[in-house]
Amino acid sequence: MKSKKKNRKRWQKLINNQMITLFQIAGIIVLVSILGACKTSSLSVTKQTDGITEKYWKLVEINGKPVVWGDDTKREPHIILKDKDSRVIGNGGCNTLSGIYEIDRAANRIKFSQMASTMMACLNMEIEDELKRALEMADNYSLSVDGKYLSLNRARMAPLAQFEVVYLR
């Protein structure tokens, strides 16, 4: 009888020790998962603040001509390159623009595709039409050293469009 009680106590002690070990392993897995998630989110925040994406780019020059918007344009011509789904959104001065972009940051290459826009009629569509053409033609980009100016280019031609970053306050 004593030996049965001893065996039972040994088994209970062994099971308790194994349960503690399982809980320790589970705790470590949860901790590693949490730390991994924290690291991933901090990396994505850094990615969004670097380069040309997730910024409001105001059109300041198109085909070598300064852009002035006023009475005959409804909104400031601009683009925003969204990280999510590599979408480009913006406005040509009258109509909303959207599409997809592909980017090779190492080579400063960019390509816009599947561009679409609303079709409202406005008094002056010249800037908007030229912006659409520039987006279709662009195959590379350059960013000023201070990160304030973005140029969309085709091959080694003069810039098709130049933008200035606008930080919202």
N, C-alpha and C positions, 0 to 999 in steps of 0.2 A: 504494500500500500504506500509505504514511504517512497519507494522508487517511482511509483506512478505520479505522486505529487511532485517529486523532484523533476521528473521528465516534463510534466505539465508546466512547471515554473520555468524550466529551461526554454521550452518552446515559446512560452509567452514572452520571455525576455528577448529571445531571438526575433520573434515577430515584431515586438515593440522597437527593437533596434533597426530592423529593416524598414519599418514604417517611418521612423525618424529620418533614415537615410533617404527614403523616397520623397519625404516632404522637403528635405534639404535640396535635393536635386531639382524638384519642382520649383522651389524658391529661386534657385540659381537661374533656371531657364526663364522664369518670369522677369527677373532682374536684367538679364542679358537682353531680352526682348524690349524692355522699356528703354534701356540705354541705347539700343540700336535704333529705336524709333526717334529718340531725341536727337541722335547724331544725324539721321536722315533729314529731319525737319530743319535743322540749322544749316545744312548744306543747301537745301532748296532756297532758303531765304537769301543766302549769299549769292546763289546763281541769279536770282531775280534782280539783284541790285547791280550786277556787273554787265558790261556790254551794251547792246542796243535794245534788248527786249524789256518789256514791262515799263516802258517810258512813253510819255506823250511827246511826239516829234512834230513840232509846228513847221509847216512848209514856209521857207523864207526866200527860196530862189528856185525858179523852174526854167530850164534851158538858158541859163545865164541871165535871166531877167528877175529883178526883185519882185516878190509877191506882196501886193498890197490888197487887203480885203476891206470892204466897206459896205456901202449902200446896196451894191448889186450882188453881194454874197451874203448868204444867211448865217454861215458859221465859219470859223477859222479853219482853213485847210490843214489837215494833220493826219498822221497815222500812229497806230500803236501796235507793236509786234508782241502778241500774247504768247507766253510760254506754253500754255495749255493748248494742245492740239495744233500748235504752230499756226495760229490764226493771225491774220492782219485785219485790223478794223480801223476805220477812220472816216474822214469827211473831206470831200473835194471843194467845199465852199457852199454847195447846194445839196448834194446827195450823199447819203451814207455809203461807204465803201466797205467791202469785206472780201476775204479770200484766204488763201493758204500760202505760206512761204516755206522754203527750204533754205537752211543756212549751213554753211561750212565755216565755222569761226576761225579755224586754223588758216584757211586760205582767203578769208574775207569774201567768200562767194555767197550770193543770195539769189533766189529765184522766186518770183511770185506767180501763182497760178490760180485757176478757178475764181478769178476776180468777178465780182458782181456789184451792182449798185442799185439804189432806188432810182426811179426815173422821173423825178420832178423837173419841171421846166423852170429855168431861172433866166434872168436878164443876161448875165455874163457867164457863159459856160467854158470860156477859154482856159482858165486856170485848171478847172476840174478835168477837162479833156486832156490837157498836157500832163497832168499828174497821173491819170490813168495810163497814158502812153508810156510815161517814164517807169511806172511800176511794171508794165508788161515787158519793157526793153531791158531793164536793169539785170546785170549778171554778177555785179560785185558791189562792194560798199567800202567806204573808208570812214573812220571815226577820228575826230580831232584828238590830239594828245590829251587835252583837258576833258574830253568826253562830252563836250557841249554841242558839237556839230556832227551830223551824219550826212554823208553824200552817197547817193545812189548813182552808179556809173554803169556804162557799157564799155567793155574792153578798156582801151586806153583813151577813149574820147573824153571831152570835157564832161563834168558832172551833169547828169540829167536833172537831178533834183537835189536840193540841199535843205536840210532840216535843222532846227535848233531845239534842244531839249527844253521842256517846260516842266518845272517841278511844282506840283500843286501844294498850296499852303494850307 
